[in-house]
Amino acid sequence: MSAPVRSPIASLQVFLAGLIDYAGLFPPASLDMLKCVGNYSHYLDSPERWALGRFVLPVARLDEFLGVPKKAATEPWKLSGIVSANVVDDMSAVDEFNRKVPGAVVDTVELRVGTADEIDLAIRHLPANADAFFEIASEQAAELLPAVRRFGGRAKLRTGGVAEDAFPALERIVEFITECAEVGVAFKATAGLHHPLRCVRPLTYEAGAKNGIMHGFLNLFAAAGIAWSAVRAGEKIPKDVLAACLADEDRANWHFNENGMTWNGGDEPVRLGVDSLAAMRAEFALSFGSCSFEEPLTDLHELDLL
């Protein structure tokens, strides 16, 4: 990374710790396995590896992953496996991989579901010591999140893609976060969160790519912190505040110091202390998948946050 690395402010480091799951195999990057494994190995050795989460790959490509040479690591790589429609076979493949392969472990799986029965099926075949993230449409959150909690799973929100219609409306994200907080289901996000703040950017890396409105990961995880804190305090979640936080593009409204984060974009300042941020990240808003690890951090440098 070209920007100089400095020690991050304590609250920002807590906010970002392990936040970015590297998904370089997926669009718009769509890199090959050799390149992605090399990138992840490099990131593990970088000064900003504290912001790095899991290596994301389809379960169907685990054998390909094994065939790529890797540098020796001090601890096993943590992988997140994307499960196909062949749920039972893929879960069996993950279980076999974890039993036989040293140096890496699939400790989370991710899959799309549309019914409670599909959630039940996945949980019944989930390998031991693995967690499941269920990607559900935001409009189905109220219907399916109780089942996700009942079966001990976690939720997954798709926040973008390579086309404008892949980005959910702010209102949908507000409802999803609210439902997760009220039901008590932790979640991760995926796609479209390359930039800290909501912005208009090219939707792919191709020359002449169409521009579109992209959600920001600072916006999303700060809004999650507001919702989570309200529930912990026994208060009603302020959906209007969540919406304003998600929509805020102004860098001047975001402040991190050694004691916490303050967002000044609403009618009243919202402050989340370091301990609250740490608990929120550990218990509620867990990570987001990105096909780039460098782009989100480069933007943070450009905003003078890192």
C-alpha positions in Angstrom: 0.0 0.0 0.0 1.4 3.4 -1.0 0.1 5.4 2.0 2.4 5.4 5.1 1.2 3.2 7.9 0.8 4.8 11.3 -0.6 3.4 14.6 -4.4 3.6 14.3 -6.5 5.5 16.8 -7.7 3.0 19.5 -11.4 3.3 18.8 -10.9 3.0 15.0 -8.7 -0.1 15.5 -11.4 -1.7 17.6 -14.0 -0.7 15.0 -12.1 -2.3 12.2 -10.5 -5.3 13.9 -10.9 -8.4 11.7 -13.6 -6.5 9.8 -12.7 -7.3 6.2 -13.1 -10.8 4.9 -11.0 -11.1 1.7 -13.1 -12.3 -1.2 -10.9 -11.6 -4.2 -12.2 -14.6 -6.1 -15.5 -12.9 -6.5 -16.7 -10.0 -8.7 -15.8 -7.3 -9.5 -12.2 -8.4 -8.8 -12.7 -12.0 -10.0 -9.0 -12.9 -9.5 -7.6 -16.4 -9.9 -6.9 -18.7 -6.9 -3.1 -18.3 -7.2 -3.3 -14.5 -7.1 -5.8 -14.4 -4.2 -3.8 -16.8 -2.0 -0.7 -14.7 -2.7 -2.6 -11.6 -1.8 -4.0 -13.0 1.4 -0.5 -14.3 2.4 0.8 -10.8 1.8 -1.9 -9.2 3.9 -1.2 -11.5 6.8 2.3 -10.1 6.9 1.2 -6.5 6.4 1.1 -3.8 9.2 -2.6 -3.6 8.8 -3.3 -7.4 9.1 -5.3 -6.6 12.3 -8.2 -5.4 10.0 -8.1 -8.7 8.0 -10.7 -11.4 8.5 -11.2 -14.7 6.8 -10.3 -15.9 3.3 -13.6 -16.4 1.4 -14.0 -19.1 -1.2 -16.6 -21.5 -2.7 -16.6 -24.9 -1.0 -16.4 -26.3 -4.5 -12.9 -24.8 -4.9 -11.4 -26.2 -1.7 -9.4 -28.7 -3.7 -8.1 -25.9 -5.9 -7.1 -23.9 -2.8 -5.1 -26.9 -1.6 -3.2 -27.1 -4.8 -1.8 -23.6 -4.5 1.5 -23.3 -2.7 1.4 -21.1 0.5 4.0 -19.7 2.8 4.2 -21.3 6.2 2.0 -19.6 8.7 2.2 -19.4 12.5 -1.5 -20.4 12.8 -4.0 -22.0 10.5 -5.7 -19.8 7.9 -9.4 -19.2 8.7 -11.6 -19.8 5.7 -15.3 -19.0 5.1 -16.8 -21.5 2.6 -19.6 -20.4 0.3 -22.1 -23.3 0.1 -23.9 -24.0 -3.2 -27.4 -25.4 -3.7 -25.9 -28.9 -3.0 -26.0 -28.2 0.8 -25.5 -31.7 2.1 -22.6 -32.5 -0.2 -20.9 -29.2 0.5 -21.2 -29.6 4.2 -19.7 -33.0 3.9 -16.8 -31.6 1.9 -16.1 -29.0 4.6 -16.2 -31.6 7.3 -13.7 -33.8 5.4 -11.4 -30.8 4.7 -11.4 -29.8 8.4 -10.6 -33.4 9.5 -7.8 -34.0 7.0 -6.1 -30.7 6.1 -3.5 -29.0 8.3 -2.8 -25.3 8.0 -6.3 -24.1 7.3 -9.8 -24.5 8.7 -13.3 -23.7 7.4 -14.7 -22.3 10.6 -17.7 -20.5 8.9 -19.9 -21.3 6.0 -22.2 -19.0 4.1 -25.3 -19.9 2.1 -28.5 -18.3 0.7 -31.8 -19.5 2.1 -35.4 -18.6 1.5 -37.2 -20.8 4.0 -36.9 -22.0 7.6 -36.7 -25.5 6.3 -33.5 -24.7 4.4 -32.0 -23.2 7.5 -32.9 -26.4 9.4 -31.3 -28.6 6.7 -28.1 -26.6 6.8 -27.8 -26.7 10.6 -28.4 -30.4 10.7 -25.5 -31.0 8.4 -23.2 -28.2 9.7 -19.8 -29.6 10.6 -18.7 -29.4 14.2 -17.0 -26.2 15.3 -18.3 -24.2 12.3 -20.7 -21.3 12.3 -23.3 -20.7 9.6 -24.2 -17.3 8.0 -27.6 -17.4 6.3 -28.0 -14.9 3.5 -31.6 -13.8 3.4 -33.3 -11.1 1.4 -33.8 -8.0 3.5 -37.6 -8.1 2.9 -37.6 -11.6 4.5 -35.8 -10.5 7.7 -38.8 -10.4 9.9 -39.9 -13.8 8.7 -36.6 -15.7 8.8 -34.4 -14.2 11.5 -36.4 -15.9 14.3 -35.6 -19.2 12.6 -31.9 -18.2 12.2 -31.7 -17.6 16.0 -33.7 -20.7 16.9 -31.2 -22.9 15.0 -28.2 -21.0 16.4 -27.2 -19.4 13.1 -26.1 -15.9 12.0 -27.4 -13.6 9.3 -25.8 -12.2 6.1 -26.9 -9.1 4.3 -26.0 -8.4 0.7 -25.2 -4.8 0.4 -24.3 -4.4 -3.3 -23.0 -6.0 -6.4 -21.9 -5.1 -10.0 -25.3 -3.6 -11.0 -27.3 -0.7 -9.5 -30.3 -2.9 -8.6 -28.0 -5.1 -6.4 -27.7 -2.3 -3.8 -30.6 -2.4 -1.3 -32.4 0.8 -0.4 -31.4 2.5 2.9 -34.8 1.6 4.3 -34.2 -2.1 3.7 -30.9 -1.9 5.5 -32.5 -0.1 8.4 -35.1 -2.8 8.7 -32.6 -5.6 8.5 -30.3 -4.1 11.2 -33.3 -3.4 13.4 -34.7 -6.9 13.0 -31.3 -8.4 13.8 -30.8 -6.3 16.9 -34.3 -6.9 18.2 -34.2 -10.7 17.5 -30.7 -11.0 18.8 -29.0 -12.3 15.7 -25.4 -11.4 14.7 -24.7 -10.6 11.1 -22.1 -10.0 8.4 -22.5 -8.0 5.2 -21.2 -8.7 1.7 -20.5 -6.9 -1.6 -20.4 -3.3 -2.5 -18.7 -2.0 0.7 -15.4 -1.0 -0.8 -15.6 2.6 0.6 -15.9 3.9 4.2 -18.7 6.4 3.4 -21.7 6.3 1.1 -20.6 7.6 -2.3 -21.1 7.5 -6.0 -18.4 5.3 -7.6 -17.8 3.0 -10.6 -19.6 -0.3 -9.9 -16.8 -2.4 -11.4 -13.1 -2.0 -12.2 -13.6 -2.0 -15.9 -12.8 1.1 -18.0 -15.9 3.2 -18.5 -17.8 1.3 -15.8 -21.2 2.7 -14.9 -21.3 4.8 -11.7 -23.8 4.1 -8.9 -24.5 4.9 -5.3 -22.5 2.6 -3.0 -23.1 2.1 0.7 -20.2 2.8 3.2 -18.9 0.3 5.7 -18.4 3.1 8.3 -22.0 4.0 7.8 -23.2 0.4 8.1 -21.3 -0.6 11.2 -21.9 2.7 13.0 -25.6 2.3 12.3 -25.4 -1.3 13.7 -23.7 0.1 16.8 -26.5 2.6 17.3 -29.2 -0.2 17.0 -27.3 -2.6 19.2 -26.7 0.0 21.9 -30.4 0.9 22.0 -31.4 -2.7 22.5 -28.9 -3.2 25.2 -30.2 -0.1 27.0 -33.8 -1.3 26.7 -34.7 1.6 24.4 -36.5 1.7 21.1 -34.2 1.6 18.1 -34.3 5.1 16.4 -34.8 4.1 12.8 -34.6 7.7 11.6 -31.2 8.0 13.2 -30.0 4.8 11.6 -31.2 6.0 8.2 -29.4 9.3 8.6 -26.2 7.5 9.7 -26.4 5.2 6.7 -26.9 8.2 4.3 -24.1 10.4 5.7 -21.4 11.1 3.2 -19.7 13.9 5.1 -16.3 13.0 6.5 -16.5 16.0 8.9 -19.2 14.2 10.9 -17.0 11.2 11.8 -14.6 11.3 14.7 -12.5 8.6 16.4 -10.3 9.1 19.4 -8.7 6.9 22.1 -12.0 6.7 24.0 -14.6 6.1 21.3 -16.3 7.1 18.1 -18.6 10.1 17.7 -21.0 10.7 14.8 -22.3 14.2 14.4 -24.5 13.9 11.4 -27.8 13.7 13.2 -29.9 16.1 15.3 -27.7 15.1 18.3 -24.2 13.6 18.5 -24.0 9.8 18.8 -21.1 8.4 20.8 -20.0 4.8 21.1 -17.2 4.2 23.6 -14.4 1.8 23.0 -15.8 -1.0 25.2 -19.2 -0.7 23.5 -17.6 -0.8 20.0 -15.6 -3.9 21.0 -18.7 -5.7 22.3 -20.8 -4.7 19.3 -18.2 -6.0 16.9 -17.7 -9.2 18.8 -21.4 -9.9 19.4 -23.4 -8.3 16.7 -21.9 -6.7 13.5 -19.1 -9.2 12.7 -17.5 -8.5 9.4 -18.0 -7.7 5.7 -16.8 -9.5 2.6 -14.9 -7.5 0.1 -13.1 -8.5 -3.1 -10.4 -5.9 -2.1 -8.6 -5.6 1.2 -6.5 -2.7 0.0 -9.2 -0.4 -1.4 -11.1 0.1 1.9 -7.9 0.9 3.8 -6.6 3.2 1.0 -9.9 5.2 1.3 -9.4 5.4 5.1 -5.9 6.8 4.5 -7.3 9.4 2.0 -9.9 10.4 4.6 -7.1 10.8 7.2 -8.7 8.2 9.4 -5.7 5.8 9.2 
